[in-house]
Structures are given as structure tokens and as C-alpha cells.
Amino acid sequence: MLHWIDSPAALQAHLPDRPARVGLDTEFVRERTYWPQLALVQMAVDTQILLVDPLAPGMAQALSPLLTDPDVLKVMHSASEDLVAFQHTCGVLPRPLFDTQIAAALAGTGAGLGYQKLVQSVTGTVLHKGETRSDWLRRPLSEAQLTYAADDVRHLFALHDHLQAELERLGRQDWLAQDGERLLASVERSDAGERWPHLAMRSAQFLPADAQLRLLRLLRWREAQARRSDRPRSWILDNELAANLARTPPADRAALQALLDTTPKAPRKLGDALWQALNTLLEDEHAAPLARAGADPDKAALKRLQDAVARHSAALGLPDGVLASRRHLEQLLQEDPRATEPAWPAALDGWRRPLLEPLLRPLLASPPISG
């Protein structure tokens, strides 16, 4: 049964007791803002589907106790962006979490499966996605929107039952719990902002050290400005202009303004703040790691690691990329001259480490194969 919930009192009336589990999904809008605007919360509870209006006064506060109740399992699919929306709007994250996309990967069903494909695989039901680009902030929502939204949680319990049984059979429940906590922790860290945002820009690899530090200052400033104004980062300062300013800084404030005035979509009204950000040293920039120019890993060494991981993944019945992604294997090959052995990436800790470390450490220590 479907219910539209537009007040905290209505939510409480449909949740007189805490259920053992709830299915959760959200609809949000983010095209013109930095923060996702939570527009709808879909909730499956027993045989009910509640479509909760987070725009209603007091609704965010009313949702928080349920989201944080440790005795209520939150079943979601591919939850990362929904978690950001909950964190910003409600100030909390849903715990404990059972992410059916992660569970499907660990159960060997498939990596990165979309909700539609997983529902069809498990239940045989074909879902239609006609309202993906709807305006979810409008009121009232159309019947088509309501049906689409309800379908996004209607099958979560069936997925949970099936995948939980598979994980129990394989003895991998703890793997899912660890990966769920890792996902939640990553959202918590991202809320504080990335410390070294220049490392994520490919163009930073081709900048000298002093320019990389200028780029770091600009990106830190952009992040703070985007958050304060609730505007997308690219609306504040796009990557290309940031890299150009870092590579060839203007001689003075007037030269900066002249450049901004002739550059499309440049932040012309923010010239003073931009100049200050470009020329003000950060307290911790002396500790900033540098993006490595041409930091392509040894292809033969990477291939040895990938082949070993692929064989082990096949033996475990895990899809490619679940045990270790290419990016994480590349991190293992990035040498730190101060270290006696390669650092172990945090993403490969937990249940992955005892499986991978005995397999990969000898390969990391092996000399290249000649000929």
C-alpha cells in the first residue's frame, strides 16, 4: 500500500513501532547546487511504501531517529549519492547499511549492477525508468512520478532476502558489513572536503611543484566558496582556468582581472578573493604530495598483479574489480623512496588484505621479467 507522507505526525502514525528493516531510496536535485537538494525519500516498511516529503517542515528531524536506529537495518541500492543527500539534509547517515549493489558483487552476481538489472535477475520483474529526469521538487508529484518512486523500493526486501542468503552460504556477511562501513566512512570524510584536491586533476601531473601548490590553493578556495554559496564547483572556477592560473600566475591584480574579463565563464566578481587565494600560502602545503608527471606504472608489473588478482577472483567467484581495482594496484606500484616497501592502500584493507597481501607482496618484490 502506497502512502504520501507530508508531516512528521503522518510519518509517526505509519511507524508506531520500529521495524526490523526498511528499504530506502531518495530523489534529489543537484544540477545547480553544490549540495544535493533532497526532494523525496522512499521507504518500504513491511507491506507499506511511504513516500516522504522532506520539504515538509520538521521532516528531516523526524527521519533522523529512524536513520540512526542501530536495530533497524537500512536496505539500499548503490547508496553513495543518497548517503550524501541524507548527510546534508538530516545531518546523519543511515546505519546499519545493507547495500544490495555491493552485496550482489560480493555474492558473485555481478559488479556495479543497476537496480533494474538486479531486480530482473532476482525477481524476473522488468522495471521502467521513465521518470529519471523528472523535476522532483515540484508539488504535487505526478502519478507517473509516484509510481516510479515507489518501484525504487518495492523490490528491495526481495533483493535483501536473496542476497543475504547467498552471503550466508558463502560466509561473506562480514565482508558486506566492512564494505558498507567503508562506504559510510568515505561519505563522512568527503563532508570535510578533500585535503589534496590537486591530485585528482590529470593536468596537475604536468605542472612543476610550485604550480601544483598554487593549484592546490585555488582548489581549496574553490571548494570553500562552492560550499558557502551552494553552487557547483565549476560555476566558481573551472578546472582549465584553475590550471592556467597555477601554471602562469598573473603578474598583479590588474593582470588577473584583465584575464578574467576576457575568459568565458570566469569568476569576474571574485577577482579579489581569487588573487588572495592564489598568493596566500597554506599552512600545510609543505606536506602536500605532488602529482607525478607521466606516472604510468610499470606495465609488466601491473599486468602481473592484475593476472594474479584475476585468478584469485575467479577462484572466489568474484566479478572483476571487486577484490582489487586497477587504480588500487597502481597505487601499490607507486614507489615512495622513503619506504622500505610499497604502502598498502586503505581500500584494500579489511577482509581484502589477508587474501591479497600474501599474493601480491612477492610479486611487488620480484624483479622485472626480461626478454
ChimeraX attribute file (.defattr): number of C-alpha atoms within 10 A of each C-alpha:
attribute: neighborCount
match mode: 1-to-1
recipient: residues
	/A:1	10
	/A:2	14
	/A:3	16
	/A:4	14
	/A:5	21
	/A:6	17
	/A:7	18
	/A:8	19
	/A:9	13
	/A:10	13
	/A:11	20
	/A:12	13
	/A:13	11
	/A:14	14
	/A:15	13
	/A:16	8
	/A:17	8
	/A:18	12
	/A:19	13
	/A:20	12
	/A:21	19
	/A:22	23
	/A:23	24
	/A:24	24
	/A:25	24
	/A:26	23
	/A:27	21
	/A:28	18
	/A:29	18
	/A:30	14
	/A:31	11
	/A:32	12
	/A:33	16
	/A:34	19
	/A:35	20
	/A:36	21
	/A:37	21
	/A:38	24
	/A:39	18
	/A:40	19
	/A:41	21
	/A:42	25
	/A:43	27
	/A:44	26
	/A:45	21
	/A:46	13
	/A:47	9
	/A:48	14
	/A:49	23
	/A:50	24
	/A:51	22
	/A:52	24
	/A:53	22
	/A:54	25
	/A:55	17
	/A:56	12
	/A:57	12
	/A:58	13
	/A:59	20
	/A:60	21
	/A:61	15
	/A:62	17
	/A:63	20
	/A:64	18
	/A:65	13
	/A:66	19
	/A:67	21
	/A:68	16
	/A:69	14
	/A:70	14
	/A:71	13
	/A:72	18
	/A:73	20
	/A:74	24
	/A:75	25
	/A:76	29
	/A:77	26
	/A:78	17
	/A:79	23
	/A:80	15
	/A:81	14
	/A:82	21
	/A:83	21
	/A:84	22
	/A:85	24
	/A:86	22
	/A:87	18
	/A:88	16
	/A:89	19
	/A:90	20
	/A:91	12
	/A:92	20
	/A:93	21
	/A:94	27
	/A:95	19
	/A:96	20
	/A:97	24
	/A:98	27
	/A:99	23
	/A:100	26
	/A:101	23
	/A:102	26
	/A:103	27
	/A:104	26
	/A:105	22
	/A:106	26
	/A:107	27
	/A:108	20
	/A:109	20
	/A:110	20
	/A:111	18
	/A:112	15
	/A:113	17
	/A:114	13
	/A:115	20
	/A:116	16
	/A:117	15
	/A:118	22
	/A:119	20
	/A:120	13
	/A:121	13
	/A:122	14
	/A:123	13
	/A:124	10
	/A:125	13
	/A:126	12
	/A:127	14
	/A:128	10
	/A:129	12
	/A:130	10
	/A:131	15
	/A:132	12
	/A:133	8
	/A:134	14
	/A:135	14
	/A:136	20
	/A:137	17
	/A:138	9
	/A:139	9
	/A:140	9
	/A:141	12
	/A:142	13
	/A:143	9
	/A:144	12
	/A:145	17
	/A:146	17
	/A:147	12
	/A:148	18
	/A:149	25
	/A:150	23
	/A:151	18
	/A:152	24
	/A:153	24
	/A:154	21
	/A:155	20
	/A:156	24
	/A:157	19
	/A:158	13
	/A:159	25
	/A:160	21
	/A:161	10
	/A:162	16
	/A:163	25
	/A:164	20
	/A:165	14
	/A:166	19
	/A:167	19
	/A:168	12
	/A:169	11
	/A:170	13
	/A:171	11
	/A:172	16
	/A:173	19
	/A:174	13
	/A:175	16
	/A:176	23
	/A:177	17
	/A:178	14
	/A:179	20
	/A:180	21
	/A:181	15
	/A:182	16
	/A:183	18
	/A:184	20
	/A:185	13
	/A:186	12
	/A:187	18
	/A:188	16
	/A:189	12
	/A:190	11
	/A:191	12
	/A:192	8
	/A:193	14
	/A:194	14
	/A:195	15
	/A:196	18
	/A:197	16
	/A:198	26
	/A:199	19
	/A:200	11
	/A:201	13
	/A:202	13
	/A:203	16
	/A:204	24
	/A:205	18
	/A:206	15
	/A:207	20
	/A:208	15
	/A:209	17
	/A:210	12
	/A:211	19
	/A:212	25
	/A:213	24
	/A:214	26
	/A:215	27
	/A:216	28
	/A:217	25
	/A:218	26
	/A:219	25
	/A:220	20
	/A:221	18
	/A:222	22
	/A:223	20
	/A:224	13
	/A:225	19
	/A:226	20
	/A:227	15
	/A:228	10
	/A:229	13
	/A:230	15
	/A:231	18
	/A:232	20
	/A:233	19
	/A:234	16
	/A:235	15
	/A:236	19
	/A:237	22
	/A:238	16
	/A:239	17
	/A:240	12
	/A:241	18
	/A:242	20
	/A:243	24
	/A:244	15
	/A:245	20
	/A:246	23
	/A:247	19
	/A:248	10
	/A:249	17
	/A:250	17
	/A:251	8
	/A:252	9
	/A:253	14
	/A:254	13
	/A:255	12
	/A:256	18
	/A:257	21
	/A:258	13
	/A:259	17
	/A:260	18
	/A:261	15
	/A:262	10
	/A:263	12
	/A:264	10
	/A:265	14
	/A:266	20
	/A:267	18
	/A:268	18
	/A:269	11
	/A:270	14
	/A:271	19
	/A:272	13
	/A:273	12
	/A:274	21
	/A:275	19
	/A:276	14
	/A:277	20
	/A:278	21
	/A:279	12
	/A:280	11
	/A:281	14
	/A:282	14
	/A:283	7
	/A:284	8
	/A:285	15
	/A:286	9
	/A:287	8
	/A:288	16
	/A:289	13
	/A:290	18
	/A:291	21
	/A:292	16
	/A:293	13
	/A:294	9
	/A:295	10
	/A:296	11
	/A:297	16
	/A:298	12
	/A:299	10
	/A:300	12
	/A:301	18
	/A:302	19
	/A:303	14
	/A:304	15
	/A:305	23
	/A:306	20
	/A:307	11
	/A:308	15
	/A:309	24
	/A:310	19
	/A:311	12
	/A:312	16
	/A:313	19
	/A:314	12
	/A:315	9
	/A:316	14
	/A:317	15
	/A:318	20
	/A:319	19
	/A:320	19
	/A:321	17
	/A:322	18
	/A:323	22
	/A:324	18
	/A:325	14
	/A:326	15
	/A:327	10
	/A:328	16
	/A:329	21
	/A:330	19
	/A:331	14
	/A:332	20
	/A:333	19
	/A:334	15
	/A:335	13
	/A:336	10
	/A:337	8
	/A:338	7
	/A:339	8
	/A:340	8
	/A:341	14
	/A:342	17
	/A:343	13
	/A:344	16
	/A:345	14
	/A:346	10
	/A:347	14
	/A:348	18
	/A:349	15
	/A:350	14
	/A:351	15
	/A:352	14
	/A:353	17
	/A:354	11
	/A:355	16
	/A:356	18
	/A:357	14
	/A:358	10
	/A:359	15
	/A:360	19
	/A:361	15
	/A:362	10
	/A:363	16
	/A:364	17
	/A:365	10
	/A:366	10
	/A:367	9
	/A:368	12
	/A:369	7
	/A:370	5
	/A:371	3
